[in-house]
Amino acid sequence: MGIIKYELLVKNTFYLSCVAELESKLYFWKTYVDVGMELDFDLKKYISPADFEAVGRLSEAAACCARTDADGFDIFDVSLQTAQVLATEIGIGDNTVMLALLWPYVQTGLISIDQVERDFSAEVAELLRNVEKVKGFAITLQNLKDQAFSNFIISFAHDIRIIIYFIAEQYVRMKNAEFHSNEDVKKRLAQESRAFFAPLAHRLGFYEIKRELEDLSVKYLDPDVYHKIVNDLQQTRSERDEYMEHFVKQLCERIDDIGFPYVVKWRTKSINSIYAKMQNKGIGVDEIFDLFALRIILDVPEKLEKAACWAMFGITSSVYLPNTLRTKDWISKPRPSGYESLHTTVLGPDNHWVEVQIRTKRMDEIAEHGQAAHWRYKGIKSNDEQLNDALLSIRTALEQNRSIDDMVHNLSNELYKDEIFVFDNKDQLHKIPAGARIIDYIINIAPEPDWVELFSGANVNGEFKTLDTVLKNGDRVELVVI
């Protein structure tokens, strides 16, 4: 992404603006745009000419305003980099890019959301209102670790583009945190990323972003081990690819003989994957068998899947010596998540261990797309599976460069029309039916039915309400004892 180069150039521009305010106000926007183009990110390609000029005028007013947030990040730097990630890495449309660009101006009070609605568009204004609401929550690490919380955020945001924006923004902050002097900020961002943003990125299919978030989390939470892993992995990507090409060539010569349609993919395990194995097994990098991972995906009818996978296992074992202790059969007994695959670890050329995953196209879709694909094949859909299906549709549209505007608009309202989420006074999240009253909430959380008699009502968002008050999504509820 070239973030280091960009950060230095823009910060230099800001410092110049404090010396020669009038002259550098105009220069600031020029650099703001020119640096973007140096990063292979021409902002003019992603927003309309009118919006481009309007943001340029706003930047003149922002040249000498307060630029840093509570964590010490330059909010204007973050906004442009987030816009770049949204446009070039995720491939989402102009309204979300405009959201990223305009958010710091709303934060600093240089423009109101009502002004955004007049000067830009009602849709961008609505996105900004939703961002403002979500950022208004005191989000705790405990909540971020709760799967229900990600569902709540999606439902409360009203638009999946808000979630995509938050993932991109967190990704940018994690990249820039490398140059941050505050270790506590780095660790908090890493914990948030590991608990919440990386799994959410995976659900949407942003695998490279997920991988980087996880690797950077290791870097900030356990820097000594991270650098040891990096130092121990001396081989370059090109060398690893060359090795795997040789490995695959020998294997494919035998696979071609059986006539099954197939594809082969490979990668080097991520730092986070290596780190997890080291921590779980108490071993060093040199003791990890499978630094290389290969996936063989067969395209066969479902009734032939098991036979085809085991035939492929036999071929693999005839070409390369397998480690019999490292064979894992998740075809005969799939994981609870629905994951199916046959894993083996074989000794390749030059005594390198390579993990080989053998699965079918159907199994691979379930492995990649998670519960959405699993339940679709089973013919079952609960609310969370509907959410995963919707996220999968969005991911597919993004991969095919199709517009997602129609499918994301009020997506969460449709998905969560039958349930809402509320917080208690300890920031614990509770899922209750839509239309539930305070008395229903008490019954929902109470260990005994007669608990209802203990309370006269509740403080909802700081205001006392009676037991028959209907709760709304995102309400904070503190019960009041009689």
Backbone torsions as a table, in degrees:
resi	resn	phi	psi	omega
1	MET	NA	-21.4	-179.1
2	GLY	71.8	32.6	-173.2
3	ILE	-67.3	-35.5	-177.9
4	ILE	-61.1	-48.2	-178.9
5	LYS	-60.0	-44.7	-178.9
6	TYR	-62.8	-44.9	-175.7
7	GLU	-59.7	-45.4	-178.4
8	LEU	-64.0	-44.3	-178.4
9	LEU	-62.9	-45.2	-177.0
10	VAL	-70.6	-39.2	178.6
11	LYS	-63.8	-40.1	176.7
12	ASN	-59.6	-40.1	178.4
13	THR	-62.3	-39.4	-179.7
14	PHE	-65.8	-42.3	179.3
15	TYR	-62.7	-40.3	176.9
16	LEU	-60.1	-36.4	-175.7
17	SER	-66.0	-26.5	179.4
18	CYS	-76.7	-17.7	178.4
19	VAL	-90.7	-44.4	-178.4
20	ALA	-128.2	79.6	-167.6
21	GLU	-57.9	-53.7	-172.5
22	LEU	-63.9	-48.6	-177.3
23	GLU	-63.7	-42.3	-172.9
24	SER	-80.6	-15.6	175.1
25	LYS	-58.1	-42.8	178.9
26	LEU	-73.3	-37.9	-178.8
27	TYR	-66.6	-34.0	-178.0
28	PHE	-56.4	-49.9	-178.0
29	TRP	-66.4	-35.5	177.9
30	LYS	-61.2	-45.2	179.4
31	THR	-67.8	-38.3	178.7
32	TYR	-54.4	-40.9	-179.8
33	VAL	-82.6	-46.4	-176.0
34	ASP	-61.4	-39.5	178.6
35	VAL	-63.4	-40.4	177.0
36	GLY	-56.7	-41.5	-180.0
37	MET	-69.4	-34.2	175.6
38	GLU	-62.1	-28.6	179.3
39	LEU	-87.7	16.3	-174.6
40	ASP	59.9	32.8	179.5
41	PHE	-130.4	92.9	178.3
42	ASP	-91.5	104.9	-175.3
43	LEU	-56.4	-29.9	-177.2
44	LYS	-64.2	-20.3	-179.8
45	LYS	-77.7	-17.0	-169.3
46	TYR	-114.2	-12.3	176.5
47	ILE	-133.5	163.1	-176.3
48	SER	-70.8	156.1	177.4
49	PRO	-56.2	-38.6	-179.7
50	ALA	-65.5	-42.4	178.3
51	ASP	-66.6	-38.0	178.6
52	PHE	-60.0	-46.3	179.6
53	GLU	-66.4	-39.1	-178.0
54	ALA	-66.5	-41.4	177.3
55	VAL	-67.1	-35.4	176.0
56	GLY	-58.9	-41.9	178.1
57	ARG	-66.3	-38.3	177.7
58	LEU	-63.3	-37.9	-177.3
59	SER	-64.2	-28.9	177.6
60	GLU	-63.3	-40.4	179.5
61	ALA	-71.8	-22.2	-175.4
62	ALA	-90.2	-3.2	-170.6
63	ALA	-56.5	-36.9	-176.5
64	CYS	-120.8	17.2	179.6
65	CYS	-83.6	170.4	176.7
66	ALA	-59.9	129.7	-171.0
67	ARG	-115.9	-16.0	-173.5
68	THR	-101.9	147.3	176.6
69	ASP	-93.8	-172.9	-175.3
70	ALA	-63.3	-24.5	179.7
71	ASP	-90.5	-3.0	178.4
72	GLY	90.7	10.5	177.7
73	PHE	-88.3	143.7	173.8
74	ASP	-75.4	112.3	-172.3
75	ILE	-66.6	-27.1	178.7
76	PHE	-77.1	-36.7	173.3
77	ASP	-60.1	-48.7	-178.5
78	VAL	-60.0	-40.2	-176.6
79	SER	-64.2	-43.6	-179.6
80	LEU	-67.9	-41.7	179.4
81	GLN	-65.8	-37.6	176.8
82	THR	-64.7	-41.9	176.8
83	ALA	-60.0	-39.4	178.9
84	GLN	-63.9	-44.8	179.2
85	VAL	-61.8	-45.3	179.8
86	LEU	-59.3	-44.6	-174.1
87	ALA	-77.7	-45.2	-169.5
88	THR	-99.2	-30.8	-177.6
89	GLU	-97.8	-37.3	179.8
90	ILE	-95.1	-35.5	176.0
91	GLY	82.4	35.5	-178.9
92	ILE	-98.4	161.5	-166.2
93	GLY	-76.3	-176.1	-168.7
94	ASP	-67.6	-33.6	-178.7
95	ASN	-63.2	-38.4	178.9
96	THR	-72.7	-35.2	174.2
97	VAL	-63.1	-42.3	177.5
98	MET	-63.8	-37.5	175.3
99	LEU	-56.6	-48.4	-179.4
100	ALA	-62.6	-41.6	-177.8
101	LEU	-69.3	-37.2	-173.1
102	LEU	-88.0	-20.5	-175.4
103	TRP	-54.8	-44.8	-179.4
104	PRO	-64.0	-30.1	177.8
105	TYR	-70.6	-33.2	174.4
106	VAL	-70.0	-42.4	179.2
107	GLN	-57.0	-43.5	-175.5
108	THR	-86.4	-1.3	178.2
109	GLY	78.5	11.9	179.5
110	LEU	-73.4	-20.6	175.5
111	ILE	-151.4	141.7	176.7
112	SER	-90.3	162.4	178.7
113	ILE	-65.9	-33.6	175.9
114	ASP	-62.7	-38.0	176.4
115	GLN	-66.1	-37.9	176.9
116	VAL	-59.2	-41.6	179.8
117	GLU	-62.2	-37.9	180.0
118	ARG	-76.4	-42.9	-170.9
119	ASP	-90.2	-22.4	-177.8
120	PHE	-119.6	-85.4	178.0
121	SER	-161.8	155.6	178.5
122	ALA	-65.0	-34.0	-177.8
123	GLU	-68.0	-43.6	177.4
124	VAL	-64.2	-39.9	178.2
125	ALA	-60.6	-42.0	180.0
126	GLU	-66.2	-38.9	175.6
127	LEU	-60.3	-42.9	179.3
128	LEU	-64.8	-39.7	177.7
129	ARG	-61.2	-41.2	-179.9
130	ASN	-68.1	-38.9	175.5
131	VAL	-60.8	-43.9	180.0
132	GLU	-59.9	-41.1	-179.7
133	LYS	-66.7	-45.7	-178.1
134	VAL	-66.2	-41.5	179.1
135	LYS	-67.1	-16.2	178.4
136	GLY	-74.4	-13.3	178.8
137	PHE	-78.3	141.3	172.2
138	ALA	-82.8	91.8	-173.0
139	ILE	-83.9	119.3	-179.5
140	THR	-98.2	158.0	178.6
141	LEU	-63.2	-34.5	178.1
142	GLN	-60.3	-43.1	178.0
143	ASN	-66.3	-39.5	-178.3
144	LEU	-62.7	-27.6	179.6
145	LYS	-79.5	-11.1	-177.2
146	ASP	-88.8	121.8	-179.5
147	GLN	-57.5	-35.0	-179.6
148	ALA	-63.5	-26.3	-177.4
149	PHE	-68.2	-40.0	179.0
150	SER	-64.2	-36.6	176.2
151	ASN	-65.9	-38.0	177.5
152	PHE	-63.4	-47.3	-178.2
153	ILE	-59.4	-41.8	178.8
154	ILE	-63.2	-42.2	-179.1
155	SER	-69.5	-39.0	-176.1
156	PHE	-74.9	-30.4	-177.8
157	ALA	-69.6	-21.7	177.5
158	HIS	70.6	-9.3	-175.1
159	ASP	-155.6	122.7	-174.9
160	ILE	-62.4	-21.2	177.6
161	ARG	-63.0	-27.9	176.3
162	ILE	-64.2	-42.7	-179.5
163	ILE	-65.8	-42.3	178.2
164	ILE	-62.0	-39.7	177.4
165	TYR	-61.2	-45.7	-178.9
166	PHE	-63.6	-38.0	177.3
167	ILE	-62.9	-45.7	-179.3
168	ALA	-63.8	-41.7	-179.8
169	GLU	-64.6	-43.4	178.6
170	GLN	-63.4	-38.7	178.0
171	TYR	-60.1	-44.5	178.8
172	VAL	-63.8	-43.9	179.5
173	ARG	-63.3	-38.7	178.3
174	MET	-66.1	-38.5	177.6
175	LYS	-65.0	-42.8	-177.4
176	ASN	-77.2	-21.1	-179.5
177	ALA	-63.1	-19.9	177.6
178	GLU	-56.8	-29.6	-178.1
179	PHE	-102.6	11.3	-177.5
180	HIS	-88.0	140.2	-177.7
181	SER	-86.8	-15.8	-175.9
182	ASN	-90.1	107.7	-177.3
183	GLU	-66.8	-31.4	179.9
184	ASP	-64.9	-39.5	177.9
185	VAL	-64.0	-44.3	179.1
186	LYS	-58.5	-45.8	-177.1
187	LYS	-66.9	-40.0	179.4
188	ARG	-64.4	-45.1	177.7
189	LEU	-60.1	-40.1	-180.0
190	ALA	-65.4	-41.7	178.8
191	GLN	-64.8	-41.7	177.0
192	GLU	-61.8	-43.2	-178.0
193	SER	-65.4	-43.9	-178.4
194	ARG	-66.8	-40.6	-174.7
195	ALA	-79.8	-33.3	-167.0
196	PHE	-127.6	-56.2	-169.4
197	PHE	-73.0	-39.3	179.0
198	ALA	-65.3	-47.4	176.3
199	PRO	-60.8	-36.4	179.3
200	LEU	-67.9	-40.6	176.8
201	ALA	-61.4	-37.5	178.4
202	HIS	-65.0	-41.3	-179.7
203	ARG	-61.3	-32.8	179.5
204	LEU	-87.5	-6.2	178.0
205	GLY	86.2	16.2	177.7
206	PHE	-88.6	72.1	-168.1
207	TYR	-68.9	-36.7	179.3
208	GLU	-68.0	-40.5	177.1
209	ILE	-64.3	-43.8	177.8
210	LYS	-58.6	-44.0	-178.1
211	ARG	-63.4	-43.0	179.8
212	GLU	-68.2	-39.0	177.0
213	LEU	-59.4	-42.9	-179.3
214	GLU	-68.7	-42.9	-179.7
215	ASP	-64.5	-41.6	178.4
216	LEU	-67.6	-30.7	176.3
217	SER	-61.9	-42.3	175.6
218	VAL	-61.4	-42.9	-177.3
219	LYS	-60.0	-40.3	-176.4
220	TYR	-85.8	-28.0	-177.7
221	LEU	-89.9	-28.9	-179.3
222	ASP	-144.2	68.3	-171.7
223	PRO	-60.4	-36.0	-177.5
224	ASP	-63.5	-46.4	-179.7
225	VAL	-67.9	-39.2	178.5
226	TYR	-56.4	-50.2	-177.7
227	HIS	-67.7	-30.7	176.3
228	LYS	-65.3	-42.6	178.4
229	ILE	-61.2	-47.0	-179.2
230	VAL	-59.9	-44.2	-178.5
231	ASN	-67.4	-32.9	-179.9
232	ASP	-76.0	-21.9	178.3
233	LEU	-95.6	76.2	-172.8
234	GLN	-79.8	-21.7	-175.6
235	GLN	-68.9	140.4	178.3
236	THR	-78.2	162.9	178.6
237	ARG	-58.7	-41.9	-178.1
238	SER	-63.7	-37.5	178.5
239	GLU	-67.2	-39.8	178.6
240	ARG	-65.7	-42.3	178.8
241	ASP	-62.6	-40.5	179.4
242	GLU	-62.6	-41.0	178.6
243	TYR	-62.7	-47.6	-176.9
244	MET	-67.2	-34.4	177.0
245	GLU	-61.5	-40.9	177.9
246	HIS	-66.4	-43.6	179.3
247	PHE	-59.5	-47.9	-176.5
248	VAL	-67.8	-39.0	-178.4
249	LYS	-57.9	-45.4	179.8
250	GLN	-64.5	-39.6	-178.6
251	LEU	-69.3	-43.4	-175.9
252	CYS	-66.6	-29.3	177.4
253	GLU	-58.9	-31.9	178.7
254	ARG	-86.7	-37.8	-178.2
255	ILE	-63.1	-38.3	-177.5
256	ASP	-58.5	-25.4	-177.1
257	ASP	-68.1	-26.3	-174.4
258	ILE	-87.5	-15.5	171.7
259	GLY	84.4	4.0	176.3
260	PHE	-77.2	134.8	171.7
261	PRO	-64.6	137.8	-178.0
262	TYR	-156.2	162.9	169.3
263	VAL	-132.1	154.5	179.7
264	VAL	-124.1	132.8	175.1
265	LYS	-127.3	150.5	174.8
266	TRP	-147.0	162.4	178.9
267	ARG	-161.7	165.1	168.8
268	THR	-92.0	140.2	-178.7
269	LYS	-59.3	146.5	179.6
270	SER	-70.4	160.4	176.8
271	ILE	-59.2	-40.3	-179.9
272	ASN	-62.5	-39.1	178.4
273	SER	-64.0	-44.9	179.1
274	ILE	-64.1	-43.6	-179.7
275	TYR	-60.7	-44.7	-178.9
276	ALA	-61.0	-41.5	179.5
277	LYS	-66.4	-39.7	178.9
278	MET	-62.3	-42.3	-178.4
279	GLN	-71.2	-43.1	-176.1
280	ASN	-69.3	-33.4	-174.5
281	LYS	-107.6	-5.8	179.8
282	GLY	63.7	42.4	-177.0
283	ILE	-125.9	168.8	177.2
284	GLY	-94.5	174.0	-179.4
285	VAL	-59.8	-39.3	-176.7
286	ASP	-68.3	-13.2	179.6
287	GLU	-97.2	-2.8	178.9
288	ILE	-83.5	121.6	-175.7
289	PHE	-67.6	-43.2	-162.7
290	ASP	-112.1	68.5	175.4
291	LEU	-71.8	-25.7	176.5
292	PHE	-102.6	141.5	177.7
293	ALA	-130.5	131.1	-179.0
294	LEU	-122.2	140.7	178.7
295	ARG	-123.4	125.3	175.2
296	ILE	-108.9	119.9	-175.2
297	ILE	-114.9	118.0	-177.2
298	LEU	-97.0	141.6	178.0
299	ASP	-108.2	88.6	-176.9
300	VAL	-134.1	158.3	175.7
301	PRO	-60.0	152.3	-174.9
302	GLU	-58.5	-35.0	-177.3
303	LYS	-69.2	-17.3	-179.9
304	LEU	-102.5	2.1	-170.4
305	GLU	-58.8	-53.3	-175.7
306	LYS	-61.4	-45.6	-179.1
307	ALA	-62.3	-41.9	-179.3
308	ALA	-65.4	-42.7	-179.1
309	CYS	-65.1	-42.5	179.4
310	TRP	-70.1	-31.9	174.4
311	ALA	-63.8	-40.5	178.6
312	MET	-66.5	-36.8	176.2
313	PHE	-60.4	-42.5	179.1
314	GLY	-62.9	-42.5	179.0
315	ILE	-63.9	-44.7	179.8
316	THR	-59.6	-42.9	-178.5
317	SER	-70.0	-23.9	178.8
318	SER	-80.1	-22.6	179.7
319	VAL	-89.9	-42.8	-177.5
320	TYR	-127.6	142.3	-177.7
321	LEU	-67.0	121.4	-179.6
322	PRO	-86.4	152.4	169.8
323	ASN	-92.6	105.4	-172.7
324	THR	-63.3	-23.5	179.5
325	LEU	-77.0	-10.9	-175.6
326	ARG	-108.6	15.1	177.7
327	THR	-84.8	130.3	180.0
328	LYS	-127.1	122.8	-176.8
329	ASP	-106.0	97.4	174.7
330	TRP	-106.0	21.2	173.8
331	ILE	-95.4	-46.9	177.6
332	SER	-65.9	-37.0	179.4
333	LYS	-136.1	90.8	-178.6
334	PRO	-61.8	157.3	173.9
335	ARG	-65.8	159.8	178.5
336	PRO	-55.8	-28.4	-179.5
337	SER	-72.2	-10.9	-175.9
338	GLY	99.2	-2.7	-178.4
339	TYR	-64.7	129.7	176.9
340	GLU	-129.7	130.5	178.3
341	SER	-173.7	154.3	176.2
342	LEU	-111.9	119.5	-176.6
343	HIS	-110.9	138.8	172.2
344	THR	-143.4	154.0	176.7
345	THR	-118.8	125.0	-174.6
346	VAL	-122.6	157.0	179.6
347	LEU	-92.5	111.4	-177.9
348	GLY	-91.9	-171.2	178.1
349	PRO	-55.7	149.0	178.4
350	ASP	61.3	24.8	175.8
351	ASN	59.3	36.9	172.8
352	HIS	-96.4	134.4	176.2
353	TRP	-83.9	136.5	-179.5
354	VAL	-129.2	127.4	174.4
355	GLU	-83.4	131.3	178.2
356	VAL	-115.9	122.8	177.3
357	GLN	-106.1	123.9	-178.0
358	ILE	-113.4	124.2	-179.2
359	ARG	-155.9	172.2	176.5
360	THR	-99.1	172.3	179.2
361	LYS	-58.9	-41.0	178.0
362	ARG	-63.8	-45.1	-180.0
363	MET	-63.4	-38.2	-178.9
364	ASP	-67.3	-38.1	178.3
365	GLU	-62.9	-40.4	177.9
366	ILE	-65.9	-41.7	179.6
367	ALA	-63.7	-39.5	-177.0
368	GLU	-81.3	-39.8	-172.1
369	HIS	-100.9	-4.7	172.2
370	GLY	71.6	-146.8	-172.6
371	GLN	-59.9	-29.9	-178.9
372	ALA	-56.8	-49.1	-179.6
373	ALA	-71.1	-38.6	-178.5
374	HIS	-59.3	-49.7	-177.3
375	TRP	-72.5	-28.6	177.7
376	ARG	-64.4	-42.4	178.4
377	TYR	-66.8	-31.2	178.9
378	LYS	-80.2	-15.0	-179.6
379	GLY	78.3	23.8	-177.7
380	ILE	-123.1	142.2	176.1
381	LYS	-141.0	116.6	168.1
382	SER	-99.3	-177.3	-176.2
383	ASN	-63.6	-43.1	-179.6
384	ASP	-65.4	-33.8	177.7
385	GLU	-69.6	-34.0	175.0
386	GLN	-62.1	-39.7	177.9
387	LEU	-61.4	-48.8	-179.5
388	ASN	-61.7	-37.5	176.1
389	ASP	-61.0	-43.2	179.8
390	ALA	-64.6	-42.2	178.8
391	LEU	-64.3	-38.0	177.6
392	LEU	-63.6	-41.1	178.7
393	SER	-62.5	-40.4	179.5
394	ILE	-66.0	-44.3	179.5
395	ARG	-59.6	-45.1	179.8
396	THR	-61.1	-42.3	179.2
397	ALA	-62.7	-41.5	178.9
398	LEU	-64.3	-41.9	179.8
399	GLU	-62.8	-31.0	-177.9
400	GLN	-96.4	10.5	179.0
401	ASN	56.8	33.8	175.9
402	ARG	-97.4	154.5	179.3
403	SER	-67.3	137.6	177.6
404	ILE	-108.4	6.4	-174.2
405	ASP	-56.2	-45.4	-177.0
406	ASP	-65.0	-41.2	-174.5
407	MET	-79.7	-22.8	-177.7
408	VAL	-89.9	-19.3	-175.0
409	HIS	-66.1	117.6	179.9
410	ASN	55.2	29.5	177.6
411	LEU	-56.1	-47.5	-175.1
412	SER	-66.6	-32.4	177.2
413	ASN	-60.3	-39.6	179.6
414	GLU	-70.6	-41.8	-177.2
415	LEU	-69.0	-37.0	-172.5
416	TYR	-112.5	31.5	-179.4
417	LYS	-71.2	-17.3	-177.7
418	ASP	-101.7	-2.6	-179.1
419	GLU	-150.8	157.4	177.5
420	ILE	-134.8	171.0	178.7
421	PHE	-124.9	135.3	176.6
422	VAL	-132.0	156.1	178.0
423	PHE	-103.0	145.7	169.6
424	ASP	-91.9	-175.5	-175.0
425	ASN	-73.8	-4.8	176.2
426	LYS	-107.1	16.3	179.1
427	ASP	66.4	18.4	173.2
428	GLN	-79.5	141.6	-177.2
429	LEU	-96.5	137.3	178.9
430	HIS	-129.5	133.8	176.7
431	LYS	-97.3	125.6	-179.1
432	ILE	-135.0	161.4	-179.9
433	PRO	-64.0	145.2	174.0
434	ALA	-59.8	139.5	-178.3
435	GLY	88.2	-1.6	-179.5
436	ALA	-65.8	142.2	176.4
437	ARG	-95.6	174.9	178.4
438	ILE	-59.2	-39.7	180.0
439	ILE	-64.2	-36.1	176.8
440	ASP	-67.1	-37.9	177.7
441	TYR	-61.7	-43.5	179.9
442	ILE	-62.1	-45.4	179.1
443	ILE	-61.5	-36.6	-178.2
444	ASN	-65.5	-36.3	-175.2
445	ILE	-101.5	-11.7	-172.6
446	ALA	-76.7	137.5	175.3
447	PRO	-73.5	-22.5	179.3
448	GLU	-132.3	143.0	-178.3
449	PRO	-59.9	-33.8	-175.9
450	ASP	-76.1	3.5	175.0
451	TRP	-59.3	-30.9	-176.7
452	VAL	-54.9	-34.5	-177.1
453	GLU	-68.4	-13.0	-177.6
454	LEU	-82.6	-14.0	-170.1
455	PHE	-122.1	143.1	177.9
456	SER	-94.9	-15.9	-178.4
457	GLY	164.0	-150.1	-179.7
458	ALA	-156.2	151.8	169.5
459	ASN	-84.9	112.4	179.8
460	VAL	-103.9	113.0	-176.3
461	ASN	55.1	37.0	176.0
462	GLY	88.1	-0.1	-177.8
463	GLU	-122.0	130.4	-176.2
464	PHE	-66.5	134.5	178.1
465	LYS	-133.6	149.4	179.6
466	THR	-78.9	169.9	-173.6
467	LEU	-63.5	-23.8	-178.0
468	ASP	-91.0	8.1	179.3
469	THR	-72.0	131.2	178.5
470	VAL	-79.1	132.1	-178.7
471	LEU	-88.3	152.7	179.2
472	LYS	-115.8	159.6	179.7
473	ASN	-57.8	128.9	177.5
474	GLY	90.0	-1.6	179.1
475	ASP	-63.1	146.6	172.4
476	ARG	-104.8	122.2	-170.3
477	VAL	-117.3	120.6	175.4
478	GLU	-118.7	110.2	-175.4
479	LEU	-66.9	142.6	-179.5
480	VAL	-110.0	121.8	-179.1
481	VAL	-76.8	142.4	178.6
482	ILE	-63.0	NA	NA
